[in-house]
Structure formats: C-alpha cells, structure tokens
C-alpha cells in the first residue's frame, strides 16, 4: 500500500512549554482552546483508500468506541472499509463515520472475515472470547481491555514509549496487541523520558480519576447527580454505591488481600512490563474524582542519578506527546480541562523533592484525557504502527 505522509515537523520541534515571563493568561487560554494536535507528529494521512486495511470497531456504541471513530477521522487513518460491531442490543443502529452511514452489526464468530485490524473496547470477557478467534482468522487485534496485558508474548504498547515491542506484527497477519491501562499510559508518558535519561528507582503515584474510566454510564450518572444535588434531591446511585457528585472515593476496582485495588496493581505490573524491569519500586493510590473525562496524577520519582529541575523541563519539553504547563509565577499548572479532548499529556509542578538532601528526587503533576490518549488515541497509534 502506498501511503502519503503529511509534512512532518519532527526535525525542528518548537518549544512546547509555558514560561512565567513570556506568556500571560491570554496566551494560556489561546493554547487551551486551540485544536488538538496528534501526539505522534509524523502521521499517516490517506483517508479512505482502495489498498488500505479493513478495520472493525468492536464496542462501537460505547464511549471509547465512539472515540475510536473520532480519532480515526482526526488522523485520517487509511482504510478500505469499516465494520461497526457491538452487542445484540445495539445491532441495527446507525453510525456516521467519514461522511458515510454504517449499520451496527451484532458481534459473532463470523464478524472478522476479511478484517485486517480490529480495535476492541467491549470489556474483558468479550476480548477473551473474540480476540483469539479474530487473531486466528488473520485479524490483528488491538485490545483496550485488561484481558491480555500481562499475557506473556502479547506486546503492551505505548507508541511514544516502546514502539519497538510491536516486533514484526502487521495488519492482516493475526496477533494481539494490548493497550495499557489509561492511568499507566498517562503516568508513563511523563515518567519514561525521565527514566530513559537518568533512571527511576522508585515511583509513588497518586491518581485522581475521571468518570470516563468507568464508562458512559458513570459519566451520565455524574451529570445526573450534579443536577440532583444542586436541586436538593437525593442523588441517584446506580453505578457507584457512593454519591459521586461533589465527592471523591477510593477507586471502585476490586480490592486485593494486600490492601491495593486492581487499578493500583495494574499500574505496578504494567509499568514493569513496559519498562522491561523488576528493579523499579512502584506504589500507587487511585482515587475516583468528580471529573468528566481527564485523569490527573501526582508522581514522586526517586532517581538513579541527579537531575535538576531545569534539565527535567528540557527533557519533557522535547518528549513526543507531552506538553508543559509550568508557570509558577501565575500558579498555572495542568488541569483536567486542559487535557480534555486533547492528544497530549500535560505536565507541570516540576520540582525537586525537598524531603531529600540530593537532586535525586522529582515531583510532577500530570493530566491526560482518559478516553483519548488513555484509550482510543493510543490504540489508533498502535494501529498506525501496523501499516
């Protein structure tokens, strides 16, 4: 397949950080409102093409499924045909994509005939049943669930971090590739450039996670509860056992015998797999907060060697898919609203850990769109590597 590459600015990147002296609030607001740019600067641009891959979206009716379509459109992903797949209750619905109308088909064992790439976001049980079946038929699966992340031999990929781990996998040749957990992706987009530069010995993570991580139903309930509470009504609690609006609570994933929940342990295990090491000590505390769709994370890093604040900013400002908002003078740092609907992960509050006497400690604050870079965008970037 002959692909057209969009002119790329990778050879001469411009600074992507905000300084306290040069940019005022008007410039900050302009930056926040500008259209999102792809995290991967050299993006394949082709759109619908006769020699492109046939792509299936599994779980197209869900929040991430819809985001798949948005990201594919934004990045003009080259494709020959699209198949929209979902459960029986969504079958027959109409989906608009790239100026065409598609009818959602019920997912079954015959769904992957002639499909080159399948983007899965329909839950772990669906992935476990249909992922291997699709791969056996020659479909290369990019799975957004946790079903295969820790499976030996299945690559766990963040394209800006470890694209080489995709190996020889190509579209239409079978195989499964796992998308990491959203919190892991957002953390490692910021931590990996530091790790590659000086090494990280220990990482303490605290997350503040949006409703989108629990799906569209949780987002809808947060909106409903907010109205109910403001109107003095008893809030509806069907998704979580707690009031979500104007509240926060420990992440809702199952708790393990060690006192850590599954979300926290995903971050520990997935980071070690992606970084290919057991030598990094990691601990995490994951909290659900009443934000609609972007996660925030606080990272405390113990480094293998000294690193100044200025050098850390230099490293992060040149990292792919990362933008800095670090304006101490105006107390302006990343917020979930900065990240919402944008490709990049935003980093700020870059400062030396003053609990240490050396320069081997660093604190960061990170925000990233959970549905986008934490899920759909990362998966589409993986699909681009398969072409």
N, C-alpha and C positions, 0 to 999 in steps of 0.2 A: 504494500500500500504506500503510495507517495503522499507524504504529509507536508503541508505548508506550515512553516514555523513563523510565528509572529516575530517581528524585530525585537530583539532582547536587550535589555539594559544591564545584563549581568556583568559586563566588563567594566562598567563605570557606575557603580551604585552611588546614589546620592545619600547624604546623611538622613537618617530616619529617627532622629531624637529631638526632643524639645528642650531648649535651654532656658534658664531663668532670665537671662538678659535680653535675648533676641526675639522671643515670641511672647506676646501678650494674650490676653483672654480671647480676643477676636480671632487670632490665628489658630488658637486651640480649638475654638468652636468650628472654624472652617475645616480643620483637619478631621474633626469628629464627624462632620456631615458629608465629607466627600465620598464618592462611590468607593466601595471596597475594591481592592486590587488583589489579584491572585497571589497566594503565598509563594508559589513557585513561579519565578519571573519568566522563565523560558517555557511558555505554554503552547502546546499543540493547538493550532487553530484550523479547523476544517469544516465543522458542522456536518450536515447530512451528506454522505458521500457513498458512491456505489461500492467502493472497496473498503469501507470501514467495517468494524465489528458489529454484530448483532448483540444488543445489550438487553438484559432483563432486569427489572427493578422488582425485587421481592419485598413485599410490605409497602407498596406504593401509597397506600391510604394513610399511613402513619406520619408522624411529624418528621422523622428522618427520611422516610420515603419521599415525601414532598420536597424536602430539602435536596435530596439527590437530583431531582428534576431541575430545581433552581440552579444548582451548581453546574450541572451538565450544560445548561443553557448559557450561564455566565462565562464558562470556559470554552464554549463552542466545541465541546468534545466530539470528535469524529465518530460517526456511527452510520450503519447501513439501515438498521431497523431497530425498533424498540418494542419490548413486551412489558406490559404492566400486569403484575401478578399480586394477588392478595388472597385473603380468606374468602370463604363462600359468601359471607355476608356483604362483602364489598364487590363481589363479582357483578359485572354488568354496569357498574358506574362508569361515567365518562371522565377522562383525564385529558387536559390540554397540555401539549408539550411541543415546543418549537413550531407553533403555528398549525399543529395537526391535532385531531381528536382521536383518542385511543379509548378502547373499551377494556376495562379491567377484567382479566381472566382469573378464574379460580386456580390457585396453585395446585398442581398434581404431578405425578411421576412423569408425565409426558411434556411438561412445560418447557424443558430445556433443550428440546430437539432443535439443532441449528443455532443455539445461543453460544456466543463466544465469551462473553463476560456477564456474570450475574452479580449485582450488588444486593446483598442481603441485609435487611433490617426488619426482621419479623419475630425476633425473640430466639432464645437459645434452643428451645425444643424444636422449632421449625428448622433452624440451621442444622441441628444434629441429624434430623431426618432427611432433609432435602439437599444439604450441602454436599455430602459424599456422593449422593445419587447424581447430582448435576456434574460434579467433577469426573465421575466415571463416564459420563456421556461426552466429555471433551470441553465442558464449560469451565472456565477459570473463575472461581468464586472469590469474591471479596466480602468477607463476613463481618458485620458490625457487632455481633453478639459476643459473649464470653465463651462460647462453646468450644472454640479451638485455640484460644490464645496461648494456653500453656501446653498444647499438644506438641510433642516432640516432632520435629520435621515441618511444622507449619510456621512459616515466617510471620512475625509480628512486626508490622512496619509503620514507621512514621517517615514519610518520604524525605523530609529535611534532616532526619537523624540517621537512619540506617537503610537507605535505598538498596545498598549492595546485598542485603539479606534476601532480596526477592529472587536472587540467583538467576536461573535460566527460564523461569516461568514466563509464559507468553499467553496472550489471548487466544482462546480456542484450543489450547493444549491440555486442559484439565488442571487440577490442583486447587488448593485452598490457601488463601492468604487472610490473616486475621487483622482486623482493625483494633488497636489497643483501646482500653477504657478511656473515656473522654478526659477524666481527671489526670490520667497518666500522660496523655498526649499534651495537654496544656502545661503540665509541670515540666516535661522533658524538652519541650520547645525552648524553654528558658534555661533549664539546667544543663542541657547537653553541650551547648557551646562553652560553658564554663568547665564542664567535666573534660572536654577534649583539650582545653587549653592548659589546665593545671591539675586536673583530677579532683574528684569529690570522694571523701572518705565516709561522710555521714550526711544524711539529708533528713530534716524534720519538716513535715508538710502539714499544714492545716488548710482544709478546703472549705469554701463557702459556696454550696452548690445549688444551682437554679432548678426550678420546677421542670424544665425541659428534660432533665436527666431521667425523670420518671414518666416521660411521655406526654402526649397531647392531653390526656385526661387530667393529669396533675396540673398542667398549665390552665386548663379550663376551670378546674376547681379553685385554684388560687385566685383567678379573676372573679369567680362567683363569690368566694369567701370575702374578698376585699369589699365588694358591694354590700354583702350581707352585714359585715361588721360595721361599716360606716352607716348603715341604715338601722343599727341597733338590733339586728336579728341574730338568732343563733346560727353559727356558721355550719354549712354542710360539710361533713367529714366522711366521705366515701372512699377516697384514695388513701389518705393517711389517717391514723387514729387520733391525730392532734389537730388543733387549729393551726393552719399554715400561715394565713394572712397575719402580718404584724407579729410574727413569732419565728423561732428557729429551733431546730432539734437535731439530735444525732441522726446521721444518715439511716435511711429506712431499710438497708440491706440486712440480711440475717446476721446475727451476732455469733461469733465463734467462741470456743471454750477458752481462748487466750484473752478474751475481752475486746478483741478487734472485730469489726464487722467486715463483711465480704468486700465492700468498696475499698476499705483501707488496705486489706491484704492484696487486692488486685494491684494497687499502686506499688506495693513492695515487690511482689513476684514479677509483674510485667516489666518494671524498671530493670531488674536484674537480668531478665531475658534479653531485653532490647540492648542494654549496655554490655551484655555477654560477660557478666562478672557476678561473683558472690561476695566480693570484697567491699561492697558499699553497704553500710548500715543504714536502714531506712525505717522510719516510723511515721505514721500518718494518723490524723484525726479528721474525719469527714463529717461535715455539718450541712444540713439542708436549710437554706435561707429563702425568704420570700422574694426571689428574683425570677424573672420570667425565663430567660434563655442563655445567660452567660455565667460561667463559673469564675470565681475568684479564688486564688490560692496564695498562701504565705509560705515561702521557702526559707529555711535556715540551713545554710550549707557549711559543713566543715571541710576545708580544702586540704589537698595534699601538699600544697606549697603556697607561698604568699601571693596575694592578688590585691592590688589597690582598687579603690572604687573607680578611679578614672579608667584603669585598664579594663575592669569589668564592663563599664559602659561602652568602651571601644569594641570589645568582643561582641557584646549583644547588639550594638548598633549595626554591625555588619553581618549578623546572622540571618539566614533566609527565613522569612515568615515571622519575624519578630520586629516590633516597633517599640520605641521607648517613649514613655511619658514620665518624665522625671524632673519636675520643676519645683525645687524646694522653696524658692523664694515666694511662690504663689500657692504653695501647698497643693499642687496639681499633679495627681498621680493616676494610674489606670483605674477605671471603674467598669462595672459590667456593661453600662450603657455605651462606653467607648467600644467595647468588643462586640456588642450585639450586631449581628448581620454583617460583620466584617471578617475577612480571611485571617488577618494577622493575630498573633498572640501579643498582648501589650504588657510591657514590663516597666516597673518603676520601684520607688522606695529602695533603690540600690544603695546599700550602706554597709560599712564594716560592722561586724558583730562585736559590740563593746564589752561583752562578757568575757572576751578573750584578750590576752595581752599581746598577741601577734596579729598578723594580717591574713590569717588562715581561716577566717570566718566571714561569711557574707549573708546578708538578708535581702530577699527580693519579694516583691508583690506582683502577682501575675493575674491577668484576666484574659479569658478566651471564650469565644462563642461555642457553647457545648454542642449545639445542633450542627454548626458549620464545621469549624476546624476539629472539634471534638468528635465528629461523626462523619457527616456527609462529605465535606471537602476532603478530609484525609483519605476516605475511601476512593473518591474520584481521582485524587492524585495518584493513588496506588494503581488504579485502572490505567492512567496515562503511562505509567511505567511498563505496562504490559504490551503497549502498542509497538 
